[in-house]
């Protein structure tokens, strides 16, 4: 797929594209690196988060996990109780690209591994999460990236051909899964690189940002 292929919609991941998501760094600040490493080695916190992203109850999944690991109960509960600290701050230039695309009439979609409850919290805090033309949130869909099913669901619901979808995500496996379906893809490494990609495709201008 080349940049000459027309783009009919731009699809954004959210975590680490529009909102910073680095739980390990926050826990390092909260409890120190040594205890964080010990806790993450003892408890599969990313699998816990995956259960939420698949549609599990935000509070129940985390609190149940905390109860199973009493040595880290309080710290695990922070994944729920201090979630907005974990999910942030905004990646401002990426938000500017989202709004520039919308201003120019390019459809913009979200495709994100995000829980039902966590997305409700995020949407209340970050107004741009309400600005997408379509939102494909894994918790509501019951499946997460990089499963082929979630990309198929986007194609079927949106009515856009895979070749017309331009998708950015910070995880290689998610990009690869989309590319295998014929989507145009951009591995997100920085907001500047993403903006430059959109400018090179003549989807936005530098003056829009």
N, C-alpha and C positions, 0 to 999 in steps of 0.2 A: 504494500500500500504506500502511495506517495502523497506528498503534500499537494499534488495536483488533483487528487480525488476530492470532489466537493464534500464539505462537511455540512450535514443537515441538523446536527445537534451536538452540543458539547456536554460531556458527562464528567462530573466532579466526584471524586472521593472526598470525604470530609476530614477525617483524622489525619493530621500531618500534611494536609493540603490547604484546608481552610481554618482548621483549629489545631493547635499543637497538641500532640498526644504522646507523652513520654513518662509513663507512670514511674519507671525506675528512678528517674532523676528526681522526681518529687519525693519519693520515699527515701532516697538518699538524704535529702534535706530534713525530712521529718524524723527519721530514726537512725541515720548514719548508714554509711555504705555497708559496713560489716553485717549489721542486723538485717538490712534489706536483702543482701545476698543470701543470708541464711534463710530468711523467710521465703524468698522466691524459689530457693532450692527445695524447701520442704513442702510448699504449697503451689500447685499449678494455677497461679492467679490469672494467667492469660486464658487458660481453658475455662475458668470460672467466668471470665468476661465473655468468652465465646458462647457460653450458655445463655447469657443475657442477650447477646447479639442475635441468637437464634429465636428469641421470643420469650425466654424465661423471665419471671417476675424479678425486677431489678433488686428490690430489697431482699426478697426471700432467698434468691440464689446466693447473694453475698453473705447475708446473715447466717444461712445454713452452713456455708463454707467456713465462716468464722467459728461457728459452734463446734465444728469437727476438728478445729485446730486451736484449742484454747490458749496455747502458748503465744499465739499471734492474734487473738480474737479482736482486740481493739484496733490493731493496725489494718486487719482485713476489712473491718466494718467501715474504715475510712474510705474504702473504694466506693461505698455508697454515700456515706455521710459528708465526704469532702470531694465529691465527684467533680464539681465545677472547678476545684483547684487543679484536679488532674487534667481536665479537658480545657486547656487554654494555655496561653492567650490566643486571640485571633491572629491569623497570618494575613496582615492587612492588604498586601499587594495582591494576594490571591482573591480576596473579597473584591478588590477593585476590578480584577479581570472578569469575575462573575458579573458584576454590574455593568461593565463595559459591553460585554456580550449581549446582555439583555437590552441595553440601550440601542444597540445596533440590530436588534430583532432576531438574534441567533437564539434558538431554543436552548435552555440550559437545564440539565437534569442532575440530580444527586443519585449516586449509587454507593451506598456506604454500609459497612458492617456496624450497626448501631442498634442498641436495644430500644424497645418501646418506651420504657420508663426513662432511659437516659436521653433519648431524643426529645422527649417532652421537656426535660430539664434544660437541655441544650437550646431548644427552640425558644424557650422563655428568656434565656440569657443572650442569645445571638440572633438578632433580627434577620440577618441575611439567610438563615436557614428556612425562612418562610418565603423566600424570593424565587425559588426554583419553579420552573414550569411543571416539572414532574419530580417526585421524590420516591426513590426506590430504597427503602430502609429494611435491612435484613430482618429485624425483629418482627416486622409486620408480614414479611414474605416467608418466614420460616426456614430460610436457607441463607448461607453466607458465602461471600467470595472466598476462594476462587471456584466454587462449584459451577459447572457449566449451566446448571439449571437457572441460576440467578440472572445470567446474561441472556438466556433464552426468554425469561420472563420480561426483561426490559424490552427486548426486541418485539415480543408479541404485544405488550401493552402499548408501547409508544408508536408502533407502526413504522418505525424507521428501519431501513435496511442496515445491516451491520456495517457495510462499507461507508455509510454516511455518519457513523457515530465516532466522535473523537473523545477518548477516555483518558483521564489522568489519574494516577494512583501512585502512592509512594512504595508499594510493595510489588516486587518483580513478579511474584506468582500470580497476582491479580491482573497485572498487565499482560502476562503471557497467556492467561486463560481468555482474555478478551481478544487478543491478537489471533488466537487460534480460531476464533469465530468470525474473523474478518473485520473486526473493528480497527479503526485507526487508534494508535495509542501513544502516550507520552509518559515515560517514567518520571514522576515528580521528584526532583532533587533540590529545587529551590523555587521560590515564587518568581524570581527574576527569569530563570530559565523557562518556566512555563509561560510567562508573559511574552517573552521573546518568541517562543514557538507560535503563539497565537498571532503575534504581529507578523511573523514570517508567512503565515497562511493568509494574511490580509483579513483576518476575522475581527481584529481590533487595531487601533492605532496607539502609538506611545502617548499621544496627546489625550487619549481617553482616560489615562491612568492618573 
